[in-house]
Amino acid sequence: NSCTTVIDTFEVLKNLFVENLASRGILVFPNPTKDYLNIQLYTNPVSDVKMDLYNLEGRLVMKDIYPGGRNFSMNINYLPPGLYFCKIYHETDTYQFKVIKL
């Protein structure tokens, strides 16, 4: 129901935070960006890389799975300008960061 959705999206926003990604083995560039956000992992994943992108309301606006590899790009050119929160799941690690869409 809609009440549950509001609570779920609030919890997502409350729990998202920005961390020092380079020290954790991931590079995200350019940020801010207009079209593509490039992501480079320092290690070779043996499993898929999963990515979720949320808007400021905590709603999931993009979800994707990338087959094992170190480099991939997210096409976000269709999204309106603004601030987004990204979560990347790579094996046992989760990376969380802000994305600024110009």
BADREN-136725 format. One record per residue: residue number from 1; residue in one letter; x, y, z of N, C-alpha, C, O in turn. Coordinates in steps of 0.1 Angstrom, whole numbers. Layout:
+-----+------+-------+-------+-------+-------+-------+-------+-------+-------+-------+-------+-------+-------+
!  nr ! rest !  n.xx !  n.yy !  n.zz ! ca.xx ! ca.yy ! ca.zz !  c.xx !  c.yy !  c.zz !  o.xx !  o.yy !  o.zz !
+-----+------+-------+-------+-------+-------+-------+-------+-------+-------+-------+-------+-------+-------+
! NUM !    A !     X !     Y !     Z !     X !     Y !     Z !     X !     Y !     Z !     X !     Y !     Z !
...
+-----+------+-------+-------+-------+-------+-------+-------+-------+-------+-------+-------+-------+-------+
END
This chain:
+-----+------+-------+-------+-------+-------+-------+-------+-------+-------+-------+-------+-------+-------+
!  nr ! rest !  n.xx !  n.yy !  n.zz ! ca.xx ! ca.yy ! ca.zz !  c.xx !  c.yy !  c.zz !  o.xx !  o.yy !  o.zz !
+-----+------+-------+-------+-------+-------+-------+-------+-------+-------+-------+-------+-------+-------+
!   1 !    N !     8 !   -12 !     0 !     0 !     0 !     0 !     9 !    12 !     0 !    21 !    11 !     2 !
!   2 !    S !     3 !    24 !    -2 !    11 !    36 !    -4 !    17 !    41 !     9 !    28 !    47 !     9 !
!   3 !    C !    12 !    37 !    20 !    18 !    41 !    33 !    31 !    34 !    35 !    41 !    40 !    40 !
!   4 !    T !    31 !    21 !    31 !    44 !    13 !    32 !    54 !    19 !    23 !    66 !    20 !    27 !
!   5 !    T !    51 !    24 !    11 !    60 !    29 !     2 !    67 !    42 !     8 !    79 !    44 !     7 !
!   6 !    V !    59 !    51 !    14 !    64 !    63 !    20 !    74 !    59 !    31 !    85 !    65 !    31 !
!   7 !    I !    71 !    50 !    39 !    80 !    46 !    50 !    93 !    40 !    44 !   104 !    43 !    48 !
!   8 !    D !    92 !    31 !    34 !   103 !    25 !    27 !   113 !    35 !    21 !   125 !    34 !    23 !
!   9 !    T !   107 !    45 !    14 !   115 !    55 !     7 !   122 !    64 !    18 !   134 !    68 !    16 !
!  10 !    F !   115 !    67 !    29 !   122 !    75 !    39 !   134 !    67 !    45 !   144 !    73 !    47 !
!  11 !    E !   132 !    54 !    47 !   143 !    46 !    53 !   155 !    46 !    43 !   166 !    46 !    48 !
!  12 !    V !   152 !    45 !    30 !   163 !    45 !    21 !   171 !    58 !    22 !   183 !    58 !    23 !
!  13 !    L !   164 !    70 !    22 !   171 !    82 !    23 !   179 !    84 !    36 !   190 !    89 !    36 !
!  14 !    K !   173 !    79 !    47 !   179 !    81 !    60 !   192 !    73 !    61 !   201 !    77 !    68 !
!  15 !    N !   192 !    61 !    54 !   204 !    53 !    55 !   215 !    55 !    45 !   226 !    49 !    46 !
!  16 !    L !   212 !    63 !    35 !   222 !    66 !    25 !   232 !    76 !    30 !   229 !    86 !    37 !
!  17 !    F !   245 !    74 !    27 !   255 !    84 !    30 !   267 !    83 !    20 !   267 !    74 !    12 !
!  18 !    V !   275 !    93 !    20 !   286 !    94 !    11 !   298 !    89 !    18 !   301 !    93 !    29 !
!  19 !    E !   306 !    80 !    11 !   318 !    75 !    17 !   330 !    78 !     8 !   328 !    82 !    -4 !
!  20 !    N !   342 !    77 !    13 !   354 !    79 !     5 !   356 !    66 !    -4 !   360 !    56 !     1 !
!  21 !    L !   352 !    68 !   -16 !   351 !    56 !   -25 !   365 !    51 !   -30 !   367 !    39 !   -31 !
!  22 !    A !   374 !    61 !   -32 !   387 !    56 !   -37 !   394 !    47 !   -27 !   401 !    38 !   -31 !
!  23 !    S !   393 !    50 !   -14 !   399 !    42 !    -4 !   393 !    28 !    -3 !   398 !    19 !     2 !
!  24 !    R !   381 !    27 !    -9 !   374 !    14 !    -9 !   375 !     6 !   -22 !   369 !    -5 !   -23 !
!  25 !    G !   382 !    12 !   -32 !   385 !     4 !   -44 !   375 !     7 !   -55 !   373 !    -2 !   -64 !
!  26 !    I !   370 !    19 !   -56 !   360 !    23 !   -67 !   363 !    37 !   -71 !   365 !    46 !   -62 !
!  27 !    L !   362 !    40 !   -84 !   363 !    53 !   -89 !   351 !    57 !   -97 !   346 !    49 !  -105 !
!  28 !    V !   345 !    68 !   -94 !   332 !    73 !  -100 !   335 !    87 !  -107 !   339 !    96 !  -100 !
!  29 !    F !   333 !    88 !  -120 !   336 !   100 !  -127 !   328 !   101 !  -140 !   324 !    91 !  -145 !
!  30 !    P !   325 !   113 !  -145 !   326 !   126 !  -139 !   314 !   128 !  -130 !   303 !   122 !  -132 !
!  31 !    N !   315 !   135 !  -119 !   304 !   138 !  -110 !   306 !   152 !  -105 !   315 !   154 !   -96 !
!  32 !    P !   299 !   162 !  -110 !   286 !   161 !  -117 !   288 !   157 !  -132 !   298 !   157 !  -137 !
!  33 !    T !   276 !   152 !  -138 !   276 !   148 !  -151 !   263 !   151 !  -158 !   253 !   153 !  -151 !
!  34 !    K !   263 !   152 !  -172 !   251 !   154 !  -179 !   245 !   141 !  -185 !   233 !   140 !  -185 !
!  35 !    D !   254 !   132 !  -189 !   249 !   120 !  -197 !   253 !   107 !  -191 !   245 !    99 !  -187 !
!  36 !    Y !   266 !   105 !  -189 !   271 !    92 !  -184 !   279 !    93 !  -172 !   286 !   103 !  -170 !
!  37 !    L !   277 !    83 !  -163 !   285 !    82 !  -151 !   294 !    70 !  -152 !   288 !    59 !  -153 !
!  38 !    N !   307 !    71 !  -152 !   316 !    60 !  -154 !   320 !    55 !  -140 !   323 !    62 !  -131 !
!  39 !    I !   321 !    42 !  -139 !   324 !    35 !  -127 !   335 !    25 !  -130 !   334 !    17 !  -139 !
!  40 !    Q !   346 !    26 !  -122 !   357 !    17 !  -123 !   360 !    10 !  -110 !   362 !    17 !  -100 !
!  41 !    L !   360 !    -3 !  -110 !   364 !   -10 !   -98 !   379 !   -14 !   -99 !   384 !   -17 !  -109 !
!  42 !    Y !   385 !   -13 !   -87 !   400 !   -16 !   -87 !   402 !   -31 !   -88 !   414 !   -35 !   -91 !
!  43 !    T !   393 !   -39 !   -85 !   394 !   -54 !   -85 !   385 !   -60 !   -96 !   375 !   -54 !   -99 !
!  44 !    N !   388 !   -72 !  -100 !   380 !   -78 !  -110 !   369 !   -86 !  -103 !   372 !   -96 !   -96 !
!  45 !    P !   357 !   -82 !  -105 !   346 !   -89 !   -98 !   344 !  -103 !  -105 !   345 !  -104 !  -117 !
!  46 !    V !   340 !  -112 !   -97 !   337 !  -126 !  -102 !   322 !  -127 !  -103 !   318 !  -137 !  -109 !
!  47 !    S !   315 !  -118 !   -99 !   300 !  -118 !  -100 !   295 !  -105 !  -106 !   303 !   -96 !  -108 !
!  48 !    D !   282 !  -105 !  -109 !   276 !   -93 !  -114 !   277 !   -81 !  -105 !   278 !   -83 !   -93 !
!  49 !    V !   277 !   -69 !  -110 !   277 !   -57 !  -103 !   263 !   -51 !  -104 !   258 !   -49 !  -115 !
!  50 !    K !   256 !   -49 !   -93 !   242 !   -43 !   -93 !   243 !   -29 !   -88 !   250 !   -25 !   -80 !
!  51 !    M !   234 !   -21 !   -95 !   234 !    -7 !   -92 !   219 !    -2 !   -91 !   211 !    -6 !   -99 !
!  52 !    D !   216 !     6 !   -80 !   204 !    12 !   -78 !   206 !    27 !   -77 !   215 !    32 !   -71 !
!  53 !    L !   197 !    35 !   -84 !   198 !    50 !   -83 !   184 !    55 !   -78 !   174 !    51 !   -83 !
!  54 !    Y !   185 !    63 !   -68 !   173 !    69 !   -61 !   173 !    84 !   -63 !   183 !    90 !   -63 !
!  55 !    N !   161 !    89 !   -64 !   159 !   104 !   -64 !   159 !   109 !   -50 !   160 !   101 !   -40 !
!  56 !    L !   157 !   122 !   -48 !   157 !   128 !   -35 !   145 !   124 !   -26 !   145 !   125 !   -14 !
!  57 !    E !   135 !   119 !   -33 !   123 !   114 !   -26 !   125 !   100 !   -21 !   116 !    94 !   -14 !
!  58 !    G !   136 !    94 !   -25 !   139 !    80 !   -21 !   133 !    70 !   -30 !   133 !    58 !   -27 !
!  59 !    R !   128 !    74 !   -41 !   122 !    65 !   -51 !   133 !    59 !   -60 !   141 !    67 !   -65 !
!  60 !    L !   132 !    47 !   -63 !   141 !    40 !   -72 !   138 !    45 !   -86 !   127 !    43 !   -91 !
!  61 !    V !   148 !    51 !   -93 !   146 !    57 !  -106 !   153 !    49 !  -117 !   151 !    50 !  -129 !
!  62 !    M !   163 !    41 !  -113 !   171 !    32 !  -122 !   176 !    21 !  -114 !   181 !    22 !  -103 !
!  63 !    K !   176 !     9 !  -121 !   181 !    -3 !  -115 !   188 !   -10 !  -127 !   182 !   -12 !  -137 !
!  64 !    D !   200 !   -15 !  -125 !   207 !   -22 !  -135 !   217 !   -32 !  -130 !   221 !   -32 !  -118 !
!  65 !    I !   220 !   -42 !  -138 !   229 !   -52 !  -135 !   240 !   -53 !  -146 !   236 !   -53 !  -158 !
!  66 !    Y !   252 !   -52 !  -142 !   263 !   -53 !  -152 !   271 !   -66 !  -150 !   274 !   -69 !  -138 !
!  67 !    P !   273 !   -73 !  -160 !   281 !   -86 !  -159 !   295 !   -83 !  -154 !   300 !   -73 !  -156 !
!  68 !    G !   300 !   -93 !  -148 !   314 !   -92 !  -142 !   323 !   -84 !  -151 !   324 !   -87 !  -163 !
!  69 !    G !   330 !   -75 !  -145 !   339 !   -66 !  -152 !   343 !   -55 !  -143 !   337 !   -52 !  -133 !
!  70 !    R !   353 !   -47 !  -147 !   359 !   -37 !  -139 !   353 !   -23 !  -142 !   352 !   -14 !  -134 !
!  71 !    N !   349 !   -21 !  -155 !   345 !    -8 !  -159 !   331 !    -8 !  -165 !   328 !   -17 !  -173 !
!  72 !    F !   323 !     1 !  -162 !   310 !     2 !  -168 !   305 !    17 !  -167 !   310 !    25 !  -159 !
!  73 !    S !   295 !    20 !  -175 !   289 !    34 !  -176 !   274 !    33 !  -174 !   267 !    24 !  -180 !
!  74 !    M !   269 !    42 !  -167 !   255 !    44 !  -165 !   250 !    55 !  -173 !   255 !    67 !  -172 !
!  75 !    N !   240 !    53 !  -182 !   234 !    63 !  -190 !   223 !    70 !  -182 !   213 !    64 !  -180 !
!  76 !    I !   225 !    82 !  -178 !   215 !    89 !  -170 !   210 !   102 !  -177 !   204 !   111 !  -171 !
!  77 !    N !   212 !   102 !  -190 !   209 !   115 !  -198 !   194 !   117 !  -198 !   190 !   128 !  -200 !
!  78 !    Y !   186 !   107 !  -196 !   171 !   109 !  -196 !   165 !   114 !  -183 !   154 !   118 !  -182 !
!  79 !    L !   174 !   114 !  -172 !   169 !   118 !  -159 !   169 !   134 !  -159 !   178 !   140 !  -165 !
!  80 !    P !   160 !   140 !  -151 !   160 !   154 !  -150 !   172 !   158 !  -141 !   176 !   150 !  -133 !
!  81 !    P !   177 !   170 !  -143 !   188 !   175 !  -134 !   184 !   175 !  -120 !   172 !   177 !  -116 !
!  82 !    G !   194 !   172 !  -111 !   192 !   171 !   -97 !   202 !   162 !   -90 !   211 !   158 !   -96 !
!  83 !    L !   199 !   160 !   -77 !   207 !   152 !   -69 !   201 !   138 !   -67 !   189 !   137 !   -65 !
!  84 !    Y !   210 !   128 !   -69 !   205 !   114 !   -68 !   215 !   107 !   -58 !   226 !   111 !   -55 !
!  85 !    F !   210 !    95 !   -54 !   218 !    87 !   -45 !   220 !    73 !   -52 !   210 !    67 !   -57 !
!  86 !    C !   232 !    69 !   -52 !   235 !    56 !   -59 !   240 !    46 !   -49 !   248 !    49 !   -40 !
!  87 !    K !   236 !    34 !   -51 !   241 !    22 !   -43 !   246 !    12 !   -53 !   239 !     8 !   -62 !
!  88 !    I !   258 !     8 !   -52 !   264 !    -3 !   -60 !   267 !   -15 !   -51 !   274 !   -13 !   -41 !
!  89 !    Y !   263 !   -26 !   -56 !   265 !   -39 !   -48 !   275 !   -47 !   -56 !   273 !   -51 !   -68 !
!  90 !    H !   287 !   -50 !   -50 !   298 !   -57 !   -57 !   302 !   -68 !   -48 !   309 !   -65 !   -38 !
!  91 !    E !   299 !   -80 !   -51 !   302 !   -92 !   -42 !   297 !   -89 !   -28 !   285 !   -88 !   -26 !
!  92 !    T !   306 !   -87 !   -18 !   301 !   -85 !    -4 !   302 !   -71 !     0 !   298 !   -67 !    11 !
!  93 !    D !   305 !   -62 !    -9 !   306 !   -48 !    -6 !   295 !   -40 !   -12 !   289 !   -43 !   -22 !
!  94 !    T !   291 !   -29 !    -5 !   281 !   -19 !    -9 !   287 !    -6 !    -9 !   293 !    -1 !     1 !
!  95 !    Y !   287 !     1 !   -20 !   292 !    15 !   -22 !   280 !    24 !   -23 !   271 !    22 !   -31 !
!  96 !    Q !   280 !    36 !   -16 !   269 !    45 !   -16 !   275 !    59 !   -18 !   285 !    63 !   -12 !
!  97 !    F !   269 !    67 !   -28 !   274 !    80 !   -30 !   263 !    88 !   -37 !   253 !    83 !   -42 !
!  98 !    K !   266 !   102 !   -37 !   257 !   111 !   -43 !   261 !   113 !   -58 !   273 !   112 !   -61 !
!  99 !    V !   251 !   115 !   -66 !   254 !   118 !   -81 !   246 !   131 !   -84 !   235 !   132 !   -81 !
! 100 !    I !   254 !   140 !   -90 !   248 !   153 !   -94 !   246 !   152 !  -109 !   255 !   151 !  -117 !
! 101 !    K !   233 !   153 !  -113 !   229 !   153 !  -127 !   227 !   167 !  -132 !   218 !   174 !  -126 !
! 102 !    L !   235 !   172 !  -142 !   234 !   186 !  -147 !   223 !   186 !  -157 !   221 !   197 !  -163 !
+-----+------+-------+-------+-------+-------+-------+-------+-------+-------+-------+-------+-------+-------+
END
